[in-house]
């Protein structure tokens, strides 16, 4: 019984590792790129930067999302949109301070 539980846990960890994909940690700053994935249930996006890095960004209560100078709802984000993100590096995590939809 213990062996089966351990095998299930190990398989789950392996799945989570591969499902998350490779993301990069960058320094605090402003980056431009393309939305590669949107996960509305987690208010999370993945942004592929112009220098080929993938940023995993979980929106916080302080994150400001805008388009043409106006604040917009998270539902405005779609895969393929050009964005400019200002992030703050907190340990290995990146907190998005602002996300501007450029197109």
Phi and psi restraints in degrees (value plus and minus 20) as a CYANA .aco file:
   2 UNK   PHI     -79.6   -39.6
   2 UNK   PSI     -60.3   -20.3
   3 UNK   PHI     -81.9   -41.9
   3 UNK   PSI     -62.5   -22.5
   4 UNK   PHI     -84.9   -44.9
   4 UNK   PSI     -60.2   -20.2
   5 UNK   PHI     -85.2   -45.2
   5 UNK   PSI     -65.2   -25.2
   6 UNK   PHI     -82.7   -42.7
   6 UNK   PSI     -61.1   -21.1
   7 UNK   PHI     -83.4   -43.4
   7 UNK   PSI     -61.4   -21.4
   8 UNK   PHI     -83.7   -43.7
   8 UNK   PSI     -62.7   -22.7
   9 UNK   PHI     -84.2   -44.2
   9 UNK   PSI     -63.0   -23.0
  10 UNK   PHI     -83.0   -43.0
  10 UNK   PSI     -63.9   -23.9
  11 UNK   PHI     -82.7   -42.7
  11 UNK   PSI     -59.9   -19.9
  12 UNK   PHI     -83.4   -43.4
  12 UNK   PSI     -61.6   -21.6
  13 UNK   PHI     -83.7   -43.7
  13 UNK   PSI     -61.8   -21.8
  14 UNK   PHI     -82.6   -42.6
  14 UNK   PSI     -64.3   -24.3
  15 UNK   PHI     -80.1   -40.1
  15 UNK   PSI     -66.6   -26.6
  16 UNK   PHI     -81.6   -41.6
  16 UNK   PSI     -59.4   -19.4
  17 UNK   PHI     -81.2   -41.2
  17 UNK   PSI     -66.8   -26.8
  18 UNK   PHI     -98.0   -58.0
  18 UNK   PSI     -50.3   -10.3
  19 UNK   PHI     -89.9   -49.9
  19 UNK   PSI     -51.7   -11.7
  20 UNK   PHI     -92.4   -52.4
  20 UNK   PSI     -46.7    -6.7
  21 UNK   PHI      53.6    93.6
  21 UNK   PSI    -197.7  -157.7
  22 UNK   PHI    -115.4   -75.4
  22 UNK   PSI     104.8   144.8
  23 UNK   PHI    -142.8  -102.8
  23 UNK   PSI     140.6   180.6
  24 UNK   PHI    -134.5   -94.5
  24 UNK   PSI     130.3   170.3
  25 UNK   PHI    -127.7   -87.7
  25 UNK   PSI     108.3   148.3
  26 UNK   PHI    -139.6   -99.6
  26 UNK   PSI     151.2   191.2
  27 UNK   PHI     -94.7   -54.7
  27 UNK   PSI     139.6   179.6
  28 UNK   PHI     -75.3   -35.3
  28 UNK   PSI     119.7   159.7
  29 UNK   PHI     139.6   179.6
  29 UNK   PSI    -187.1  -147.1
  30 UNK   PHI    -134.2   -94.2
  30 UNK   PSI     113.6   153.6
  31 UNK   PHI    -155.0  -115.0
  31 UNK   PSI     128.8   168.8
  32 UNK   PHI    -133.4   -93.4
  32 UNK   PSI     129.1   169.1
  33 UNK   PHI    -197.5  -157.5
  33 UNK   PSI    -182.0  -142.0
  34 UNK   PHI    -142.1  -102.1
  34 UNK   PSI     116.6   156.6
  35 UNK   PHI     -86.3   -46.3
  35 UNK   PSI     100.6   140.6
  36 UNK   PHI    -116.7   -76.7
  36 UNK   PSI     -47.5    -7.5
  37 UNK   PHI    -179.8  -139.8
  37 UNK   PSI     124.6   164.6
  38 UNK   PHI    -145.9  -105.9
  38 UNK   PSI     108.0   148.0
  39 UNK   PHI    -139.8   -99.8
  39 UNK   PSI      68.5   108.5
  40 UNK   PHI     -78.3   -38.3
  40 UNK   PSI     -57.6   -17.6
  41 UNK   PHI     -85.0   -45.0
  41 UNK   PSI     -40.9    -0.9
  42 UNK   PHI    -129.8   -89.8
  42 UNK   PSI     -19.1    20.9
  43 UNK   PHI      22.7    62.7
  43 UNK   PSI      36.5    76.5
  44 UNK   PHI    -148.6  -108.6
  44 UNK   PSI     122.9   162.9
  45 UNK   PHI    -153.8  -113.8
  45 UNK   PSI     136.4   176.4
  46 UNK   PHI    -134.7   -94.7
  46 UNK   PSI     109.3   149.3
  47 UNK   PHI    -139.3   -99.3
  47 UNK   PSI     106.9   146.9
  48 UNK   PHI    -112.3   -72.3
  48 UNK   PSI      93.6   133.6
  49 UNK   PHI     -96.9   -56.9
  49 UNK   PSI     146.1   186.1
  50 UNK   PHI     -83.4   -43.4
  50 UNK   PSI     -42.1    -2.1
  51 UNK   PHI    -119.9   -79.9
  51 UNK   PSI       5.3    45.3
  52 UNK   PHI      47.8    87.8
  52 UNK   PSI      13.0    53.0
  53 UNK   PHI    -124.1   -84.1
  53 UNK   PSI     131.9   171.9
  54 UNK   PHI    -131.3   -91.3
  54 UNK   PSI      99.8   139.8
  55 UNK   PHI    -123.9   -83.9
  55 UNK   PSI     109.6   149.6
  56 UNK   PHI    -120.1   -80.1
  56 UNK   PSI      96.5   136.5
  57 UNK   PHI    -144.4  -104.4
  57 UNK   PSI      96.7   136.7
  58 UNK   PHI    -116.5   -76.5
  58 UNK   PSI     100.8   140.8
  59 UNK   PHI     -85.6   -45.6
  59 UNK   PSI     123.0   163.0
  60 UNK   PHI    -131.4   -91.4
  60 UNK   PSI     156.5   196.5
  61 UNK   PHI     -83.4   -43.4
  61 UNK   PSI     -43.1    -3.1
  62 UNK   PHI    -110.6   -70.6
  62 UNK   PSI     -32.6     7.4
  63 UNK   PHI     -84.6   -44.6
  63 UNK   PSI     110.5   150.5
  64 UNK   PHI    -127.5   -87.5
  64 UNK   PSI     101.1   141.1
  65 UNK   PHI    -126.4   -86.4
  65 UNK   PSI     107.7   147.7
  66 UNK   PHI    -159.2  -119.2
  66 UNK   PSI     140.4   180.4
  67 UNK   PHI    -164.2  -124.2
  67 UNK   PSI     106.5   146.5
  68 UNK   PHI      33.6    73.6
  68 UNK   PSI      17.6    57.6
  69 UNK   PHI      62.9   102.9
  69 UNK   PSI     -22.0    18.0
  70 UNK   PHI    -131.6   -91.6
  70 UNK   PSI     117.8   157.8
  71 UNK   PHI     -87.7   -47.7
  71 UNK   PSI     114.8   154.8
  72 UNK   PHI    -148.9  -108.9
  72 UNK   PSI     147.5   187.5
  73 UNK   PHI    -100.6   -60.6
  73 UNK   PSI     133.8   173.8
  74 UNK   PHI     -74.5   -34.5
  74 UNK   PSI     -50.2   -10.2
  75 UNK   PHI     -84.1   -44.1
  75 UNK   PSI     -33.0     7.0
  76 UNK   PHI     -92.1   -52.1
  76 UNK   PSI     -40.0     0.0
  77 UNK   PHI     -96.1   -56.1
  77 UNK   PSI     115.7   155.7
  78 UNK   PHI    -160.9  -120.9
  78 UNK   PSI     130.8   170.8
  79 UNK   PHI     -77.5   -37.5
  79 UNK   PSI     117.0   157.0
  80 UNK   PHI      76.5   116.5
  80 UNK   PSI     -31.1     8.9
  81 UNK   PHI     -93.9   -53.9
  81 UNK   PSI     125.0   165.0
  82 UNK   PHI    -101.7   -61.7
  82 UNK   PSI     114.1   154.1
  83 UNK   PHI    -157.4  -117.4
  83 UNK   PSI     138.8   178.8
  84 UNK   PHI    -140.7  -100.7
  84 UNK   PSI     105.8   145.8
  85 UNK   PHI    -140.2  -100.2
  85 UNK   PSI     117.4   157.4
  86 UNK   PHI    -128.3   -88.3
  86 UNK   PSI     100.6   140.6
  87 UNK   PHI    -139.7   -99.7
  87 UNK   PSI     133.9   173.9
  88 UNK   PHI    -139.0   -99.0
  88 UNK   PSI     105.2   145.2
  89 UNK   PHI    -101.3   -61.3
  89 UNK   PSI     102.5   142.5
  90 UNK   PHI    -143.6  -103.6
  90 UNK   PSI      76.2   116.2
  91 UNK   PHI      47.4    87.4
  91 UNK   PSI    -142.7  -102.7
  92 UNK   PHI    -118.8   -78.8
  92 UNK   PSI     -20.3    19.7
  93 UNK   PHI    -114.2   -74.2
  93 UNK   PSI     128.8   168.8
  94 UNK   PHI    -133.6   -93.6
  94 UNK   PSI      98.6   138.6
  95 UNK   PHI    -117.3   -77.3
  95 UNK   PSI     102.3   142.3
  96 UNK   PHI     -96.8   -56.8
  96 UNK   PSI     101.7   141.7
  97 UNK   PHI    -104.7   -64.7
  97 UNK   PSI     -67.2   -27.2
  98 UNK   PHI    -156.3  -116.3
  98 UNK   PSI     126.4   166.4
  99 UNK   PHI    -152.6  -112.6
  99 UNK   PSI      99.4   139.4
 100 UNK   PHI    -130.7   -90.7
 100 UNK   PSI     103.8   143.8
 101 UNK   PHI    -100.4   -60.4
 101 UNK   PSI     103.0   143.0
 102 UNK   PHI    -113.2   -73.2
 102 UNK   PSI     -41.6    -1.6
